[in-house]
Every structure is written in structure tokens, then in C-alpha cells.
Amino acid sequence: MTGRHRRPPPPEQAALPPDLDLRLGAITQGRTVADEGIVTLPGAADPYAYRTLYRPDGDVDHYLERLATGPPDLTSSD
């Protein structure tokens, strides 16, 4: 007897969000799970640090911060 094999839907048609593993991990483990890294946004020259916190109650917090590039400007006086 042969089985039917179906291809998974393309990402744009997927019914589940791509971060489902992290969300479920936070809920099943009963603790906050963090996803963090560095990314360069399209059209931006500076890198950004991002952090996403998945909480056990299903809430999600997103943080994005531009990282300083190059040496600090010491010529300005406040």
C-alpha cells in the first residue's frame, strides 16, 4: 500500500507563526524564553540588536536598539 506524501505549505501560506517553537517552549517550560541577535535592517547602514522575550502566559515583548558604529565623537562639548 502506498502512502500519499504532501509537501509542506510555503512560508507565506503556513498557518503557524515561525516563532512557534519559542512560544510553546516558554509555555510548556513555565519560564521566559529569549531570542536575541544582531541584524542590519534593509536600507540602514547601522546594525541593530534585537531581543524578543516569550513569556509563559503567551505575551511577547520586542526590543530593538541601534548599535553605535565607529569610535565615539569626543569633539562635541555638552
Distance bins in CASP14 RR format, pairs under 12 A and 6 or more apart:
PFRMAT RR
TARGET T0000
AUTHOR 0000-0000-0000
RMODE 2
METHOD distances of the structure
MODEL  1
7 13 0 0 0 0 0 1 0 0 0 0 0
7 14 0 0 0 0 0 1 0 0 0 0 0
8 14 1 0 0 1 0 0 0 0 0 0 0
8 15 0 0 0 0 0 1 0 0 0 0 0
8 16 0 0 0 0 0 1 0 0 0 0 0
9 15 1 0 0 1 0 0 0 0 0 0 0
9 16 0 0 0 0 1 0 0 0 0 0 0
11 17 0 0 0 0 0 1 0 0 0 0 0
11 18 1 0 0 1 0 0 0 0 0 0 0
12 18 0 0 0 0 0 1 0 0 0 0 0
14 20 0 0 0 0 1 0 0 0 0 0 0
16 23 0 0 0 0 1 0 0 0 0 0 0
16 24 0 0 0 0 1 0 0 0 0 0 0
17 23 1 0 0 1 0 0 0 0 0 0 0
17 24 0 0 0 0 0 1 0 0 0 0 0
17 52 0 0 0 0 0 1 0 0 0 0 0
17 54 0 0 0 0 0 1 0 0 0 0 0
17 58 0 0 0 0 0 1 0 0 0 0 0
17 60 0 0 0 0 1 0 0 0 0 0 0
18 35 0 0 0 0 0 1 0 0 0 0 0
18 52 0 0 0 0 0 1 0 0 0 0 0
19 25 0 0 0 0 0 1 0 0 0 0 0
19 26 0 0 0 0 0 1 0 0 0 0 0
19 33 0 0 0 0 1 0 0 0 0 0 0
19 34 0 0 0 0 0 1 0 0 0 0 0
19 35 1 0 0 1 0 0 0 0 0 0 0
19 52 1 0 0 1 0 0 0 0 0 0 0
19 53 0 0 0 0 0 1 0 0 0 0 0
19 54 1 0 0 1 0 0 0 0 0 0 0
19 58 0 0 0 0 0 1 0 0 0 0 0
19 60 0 0 0 0 1 0 0 0 0 0 0
19 62 0 0 0 0 0 1 0 0 0 0 0
20 26 0 0 0 0 0 1 0 0 0 0 0
20 27 0 0 0 0 0 1 0 0 0 0 0
20 28 0 0 0 0 0 1 0 0 0 0 0
20 33 0 0 0 0 0 1 0 0 0 0 0
20 54 0 0 0 0 0 1 0 0 0 0 0
20 58 0 0 0 0 0 1 0 0 0 0 0
20 60 0 0 0 0 0 1 0 0 0 0 0
21 27 0 0 0 0 0 1 0 0 0 0 0
21 28 0 0 0 0 0 1 0 0 0 0 0
21 29 0 0 0 0 0 1 0 0 0 0 0
21 33 0 0 0 0 1 0 0 0 0 0 0
21 35 0 0 0 0 1 0 0 0 0 0 0
21 54 0 0 0 0 1 0 0 0 0 0 0
22 28 0 0 0 0 0 1 0 0 0 0 0
22 29 0 0 0 0 0 1 0 0 0 0 0
22 31 0 0 0 0 0 1 0 0 0 0 0
22 32 0 0 0 0 0 1 0 0 0 0 0
22 33 1 0 1 0 0 0 0 0 0 0 0
22 34 0 0 0 0 1 0 0 0 0 0 0
22 35 1 0 1 0 0 0 0 0 0 0 0
22 36 0 0 0 0 0 1 0 0 0 0 0
22 52 1 0 0 1 0 0 0 0 0 0 0
22 53 0 0 0 0 1 0 0 0 0 0 0
22 54 1 0 1 0 0 0 0 0 0 0 0
22 55 0 0 0 0 0 1 0 0 0 0 0
22 56 0 0 0 0 0 1 0 0 0 0 0
22 58 0 0 0 0 0 1 0 0 0 0 0
22 60 0 0 0 0 1 0 0 0 0 0 0
23 29 0 0 0 0 0 1 0 0 0 0 0
23 30 0 0 0 0 0 1 0 0 0 0 0
23 32 0 0 0 0 0 1 0 0 0 0 0
23 33 0 0 0 0 1 0 0 0 0 0 0
23 35 0 0 0 0 0 1 0 0 0 0 0
23 52 0 0 0 0 0 1 0 0 0 0 0
23 53 0 0 0 0 0 1 0 0 0 0 0
23 54 1 0 1 0 0 0 0 0 0 0 0
23 55 0 0 0 0 1 0 0 0 0 0 0
23 56 0 0 0 0 1 0 0 0 0 0 0
23 57 0 0 0 0 0 1 0 0 0 0 0
23 58 1 0 0 1 0 0 0 0 0 0 0
23 59 0 0 0 0 0 1 0 0 0 0 0
23 60 1 0 0 1 0 0 0 0 0 0 0
24 30 0 0 0 0 0 1 0 0 0 0 0
24 33 0 0 0 0 1 0 0 0 0 0 0
24 54 0 0 0 0 1 0 0 0 0 0 0
24 56 0 0 0 0 0 1 0 0 0 0 0
24 58 0 0 0 0 1 0 0 0 0 0 0
25 31 0 0 0 0 1 0 0 0 0 0 0
25 32 0 0 0 0 0 1 0 0 0 0 0
25 33 1 0 1 0 0 0 0 0 0 0 0
25 34 0 0 0 0 0 1 0 0 0 0 0
25 35 0 0 0 0 0 1 0 0 0 0 0
25 54 1 0 0 1 0 0 0 0 0 0 0
25 55 0 0 0 0 0 1 0 0 0 0 0
25 56 0 0 0 0 1 0 0 0 0 0 0
25 58 0 0 0 0 0 1 0 0 0 0 0
26 32 1 0 0 1 0 0 0 0 0 0 0
26 33 1 0 1 0 0 0 0 0 0 0 0
26 34 0 0 0 0 1 0 0 0 0 0 0
26 35 0 0 0 0 0 1 0 0 0 0 0
26 52 0 0 0 0 0 1 0 0 0 0 0
26 53 0 0 0 0 1 0 0 0 0 0 0
26 54 1 1 0 0 0 0 0 0 0 0 0
26 55 1 0 0 1 0 0 0 0 0 0 0
26 56 1 0 1 0 0 0 0 0 0 0 0
26 57 0 0 0 0 1 0 0 0 0 0 0
26 58 1 0 0 1 0 0 0 0 0 0 0
26 59 0 0 0 0 1 0 0 0 0 0 0
26 60 0 0 0 0 1 0 0 0 0 0 0
26 61 0 0 0 0 0 1 0 0 0 0 0
27 33 0 0 0 0 1 0 0 0 0 0 0
27 54 0 0 0 0 1 0 0 0 0 0 0
27 55 0 0 0 0 1 0 0 0 0 0 0
27 56 1 0 1 0 0 0 0 0 0 0 0
27 57 0 0 0 0 1 0 0 0 0 0 0
27 58 1 0 0 1 0 0 0 0 0 0 0
27 59 0 0 0 0 0 1 0 0 0 0 0
27 60 0 0 0 0 0 1 0 0 0 0 0
28 54 0 0 0 0 0 1 0 0 0 0 0
28 56 0 0 0 0 1 0 0 0 0 0 0
28 58 0 0 0 0 0 1 0 0 0 0 0
29 54 0 0 0 0 0 1 0 0 0 0 0
29 55 0 0 0 0 0 1 0 0 0 0 0
29 56 1 0 0 1 0 0 0 0 0 0 0
30 54 0 0 0 0 0 1 0 0 0 0 0
30 55 0 0 0 0 1 0 0 0 0 0 0
30 56 1 0 1 0 0 0 0 0 0 0 0
30 57 0 0 0 0 1 0 0 0 0 0 0
30 58 0 0 0 0 0 1 0 0 0 0 0
31 53 0 0 0 0 0 1 0 0 0 0 0
31 54 0 0 0 0 1 0 0 0 0 0 0
31 55 0 0 0 0 1 0 0 0 0 0 0
31 56 1 0 0 1 0 0 0 0 0 0 0
31 57 0 0 0 0 0 1 0 0 0 0 0
32 51 0 0 0 0 0 1 0 0 0 0 0
32 52 0 0 0 0 0 1 0 0 0 0 0
32 53 1 0 1 0 0 0 0 0 0 0 0
32 54 1 0 0 1 0 0 0 0 0 0 0
32 55 1 0 1 0 0 0 0 0 0 0 0
32 56 1 0 0 1 0 0 0 0 0 0 0
32 57 0 0 0 0 1 0 0 0 0 0 0
32 58 0 0 0 0 0 1 0 0 0 0 0
32 59 0 0 0 0 1 0 0 0 0 0 0
32 60 0 0 0 0 0 1 0 0 0 0 0
32 61 0 0 0 0 1 0 0 0 0 0 0
33 51 0 0 0 0 0 1 0 0 0 0 0
33 52 0 0 0 0 1 0 0 0 0 0 0
33 53 1 0 0 1 0 0 0 0 0 0 0
33 54 1 0 1 0 0 0 0 0 0 0 0
33 55 0 0 0 0 1 0 0 0 0 0 0
33 56 0 0 0 0 1 0 0 0 0 0 0
33 58 0 0 0 0 0 1 0 0 0 0 0
33 59 0 0 0 0 0 1 0 0 0 0 0
33 60 0 0 0 0 0 1 0 0 0 0 0
33 61 0 0 0 0 0 1 0 0 0 0 0
34 50 0 0 0 0 0 1 0 0 0 0 0
34 51 1 0 0 1 0 0 0 0 0 0 0
34 52 1 0 0 1 0 0 0 0 0 0 0
34 53 1 0 1 0 0 0 0 0 0 0 0
34 54 1 0 0 1 0 0 0 0 0 0 0
34 55 0 0 0 0 0 1 0 0 0 0 0
34 60 0 0 0 0 0 1 0 0 0 0 0
34 61 0 0 0 0 1 0 0 0 0 0 0
34 62 0 0 0 0 0 1 0 0 0 0 0
34 63 0 0 0 0 1 0 0 0 0 0 0
35 49 0 0 0 0 0 1 0 0 0 0 0
35 50 0 0 0 0 1 0 0 0 0 0 0
35 51 1 0 0 1 0 0 0 0 0 0 0
35 52 1 0 1 0 0 0 0 0 0 0 0
35 53 0 0 0 0 1 0 0 0 0 0 0
35 54 1 0 0 1 0 0 0 0 0 0 0
35 60 0 0 0 0 1 0 0 0 0 0 0
35 61 0 0 0 0 0 1 0 0 0 0 0
35 62 0 0 0 0 1 0 0 0 0 0 0
35 63 0 0 0 0 0 1 0 0 0 0 0
36 48 0 0 0 0 0 1 0 0 0 0 0
36 49 1 0 0 1 0 0 0 0 0 0 0
36 50 1 0 0 1 0 0 0 0 0 0 0
36 51 1 0 1 0 0 0 0 0 0 0 0
36 52 1 0 0 1 0 0 0 0 0 0 0
36 53 0 0 0 0 1 0 0 0 0 0 0
36 54 0 0 0 0 0 1 0 0 0 0 0
36 61 0 0 0 0 0 1 0 0 0 0 0
36 62 0 0 0 0 0 1 0 0 0 0 0
36 63 0 0 0 0 1 0 0 0 0 0 0
36 64 0 0 0 0 0 1 0 0 0 0 0
36 65 0 0 0 0 0 1 0 0 0 0 0
37 47 0 0 0 0 1 0 0 0 0 0 0
37 48 0 0 0 0 1 0 0 0 0 0 0
37 49 1 0 0 1 0 0 0 0 0 0 0
37 50 1 0 1 0 0 0 0 0 0 0 0
37 51 1 0 0 1 0 0 0 0 0 0 0
37 52 0 0 0 0 1 0 0 0 0 0 0
37 63 0 0 0 0 0 1 0 0 0 0 0
37 64 0 0 0 0 0 1 0 0 0 0 0
37 65 0 0 0 0 0 1 0 0 0 0 0
37 67 0 0 0 0 0 1 0 0 0 0 0
38 46 0 0 0 0 0 1 0 0 0 0 0
38 47 1 0 1 0 0 0 0 0 0 0 0
38 48 1 0 0 1 0 0 0 0 0 0 0
38 49 1 0 1 0 0 0 0 0 0 0 0
38 50 1 0 0 1 0 0 0 0 0 0 0
38 51 0 0 0 0 0 1 0 0 0 0 0
38 64 0 0 0 0 0 1 0 0 0 0 0
38 65 0 0 0 0 0 1 0 0 0 0 0
38 66 0 0 0 0 0 1 0 0 0 0 0
38 67 1 0 0 1 0 0 0 0 0 0 0
38 69 0 0 0 0 0 1 0 0 0 0 0
39 46 0 0 0 0 0 1 0 0 0 0 0
39 47 1 0 0 1 0 0 0 0 0 0 0
39 48 1 0 1 0 0 0 0 0 0 0 0
39 49 0 0 0 0 1 0 0 0 0 0 0
39 50 1 0 1 0 0 0 0 0 0 0 0
39 51 0 0 0 0 0 1 0 0 0 0 0
39 52 0 0 0 0 0 1 0 0 0 0 0
39 64 0 0 0 0 1 0 0 0 0 0 0
39 65 0 0 0 0 0 1 0 0 0 0 0
39 66 0 0 0 0 0 1 0 0 0 0 0
39 67 0 0 0 0 0 1 0 0 0 0 0
40 46 1 0 0 1 0 0 0 0 0 0 0
40 47 1 0 1 0 0 0 0 0 0 0 0
40 48 1 0 0 1 0 0 0 0 0 0 0
40 49 0 0 0 0 0 1 0 0 0 0 0
40 50 0 0 0 0 0 1 0 0 0 0 0
40 66 0 0 0 0 0 1 0 0 0 0 0
40 67 0 0 0 0 1 0 0 0 0 0 0
40 69 0 0 0 0 0 1 0 0 0 0 0
41 47 0 0 0 0 1 0 0 0 0 0 0
41 48 1 0 0 1 0 0 0 0 0 0 0
41 49 0 0 0 0 0 1 0 0 0 0 0
41 50 0 0 0 0 1 0 0 0 0 0 0
41 64 0 0 0 0 1 0 0 0 0 0 0
41 66 0 0 0 0 1 0 0 0 0 0 0
41 67 0 0 0 0 0 1 0 0 0 0 0
42 48 0 0 0 0 0 1 0 0 0 0 0
44 64 0 0 0 0 0 1 0 0 0 0 0
44 66 0 0 0 0 1 0 0 0 0 0 0
44 67 0 0 0 0 0 1 0 0 0 0 0
44 69 0 0 0 0 0 1 0 0 0 0 0
45 66 0 0 0 0 0 1 0 0 0 0 0
45 67 0 0 0 0 0 1 0 0 0 0 0
45 69 1 0 0 1 0 0 0 0 0 0 0
45 70 0 0 0 0 0 1 0 0 0 0 0
46 64 0 0 0 0 0 1 0 0 0 0 0
46 65 0 0 0 0 0 1 0 0 0 0 0
46 66 1 0 1 0 0 0 0 0 0 0 0
46 67 1 0 0 1 0 0 0 0 0 0 0
46 68 0 0 0 0 1 0 0 0 0 0 0
46 69 1 0 1 0 0 0 0 0 0 0 0
46 70 0 0 0 0 1 0 0 0 0 0 0
47 64 0 0 0 0 0 1 0 0 0 0 0
47 65 0 0 0 0 0 1 0 0 0 0 0
47 66 1 0 0 1 0 0 0 0 0 0 0
47 67 1 0 1 0 0 0 0 0 0 0 0
47 68 0 0 0 0 1 0 0 0 0 0 0
47 69 1 0 0 1 0 0 0 0 0 0 0
47 70 0 0 0 0 0 1 0 0 0 0 0
48 62 0 0 0 0 0 1 0 0 0 0 0
48 63 0 0 0 0 0 1 0 0 0 0 0
48 64 1 0 1 0 0 0 0 0 0 0 0
48 65 1 0 0 1 0 0 0 0 0 0 0
48 66 1 0 1 0 0 0 0 0 0 0 0
48 67 1 0 0 1 0 0 0 0 0 0 0
48 68 0 0 0 0 0 1 0 0 0 0 0
48 69 0 0 0 0 0 1 0 0 0 0 0
49 62 0 0 0 0 0 1 0 0 0 0 0
49 63 0 0 0 0 1 0 0 0 0 0 0
49 64 1 0 0 1 0 0 0 0 0 0 0
49 65 1 0 1 0 0 0 0 0 0 0 0
49 66 0 0 0 0 1 0 0 0 0 0 0
49 67 1 0 1 0 0 0 0 0 0 0 0
49 68 0 0 0 0 0 1 0 0 0 0 0
50 61 0 0 0 0 0 1 0 0 0 0 0
50 62 1 0 0 1 0 0 0 0 0 0 0
50 63 1 0 0 1 0 0 0 0 0 0 0
50 64 1 0 1 0 0 0 0 0 0 0 0
50 65 1 0 0 1 0 0 0 0 0 0 0
50 66 0 0 0 0 0 1 0 0 0 0 0
50 67 0 0 0 0 0 1 0 0 0 0 0
51 60 0 0 0 0 0 1 0 0 0 0 0
51 61 0 0 0 0 1 0 0 0 0 0 0
51 62 1 0 0 1 0 0 0 0 0 0 0
51 63 1 0 1 0 0 0 0 0 0 0 0
51 64 0 0 0 0 1 0 0 0 0 0 0
51 65 0 0 0 0 1 0 0 0 0 0 0
52 59 0 0 0 0 0 1 0 0 0 0 0
52 60 1 0 0 1 0 0 0 0 0 0 0
52 61 1 0 0 1 0 0 0 0 0 0 0
52 62 1 0 1 0 0 0 0 0 0 0 0
52 63 1 0 0 1 0 0 0 0 0 0 0
52 64 0 0 0 0 1 0 0 0 0 0 0
53 59 0 0 0 0 1 0 0 0 0 0 0
53 60 1 0 0 1 0 0 0 0 0 0 0
53 61 1 0 1 0 0 0 0 0 0 0 0
53 62 0 0 0 0 1 0 0 0 0 0 0
53 63 1 0 0 1 0 0 0 0 0 0 0
54 60 1 0 1 0 0 0 0 0 0 0 0
54 61 0 0 0 0 1 0 0 0 0 0 0
54 62 0 0 0 0 0 1 0 0 0 0 0
55 61 1 0 0 1 0 0 0 0 0 0 0
END
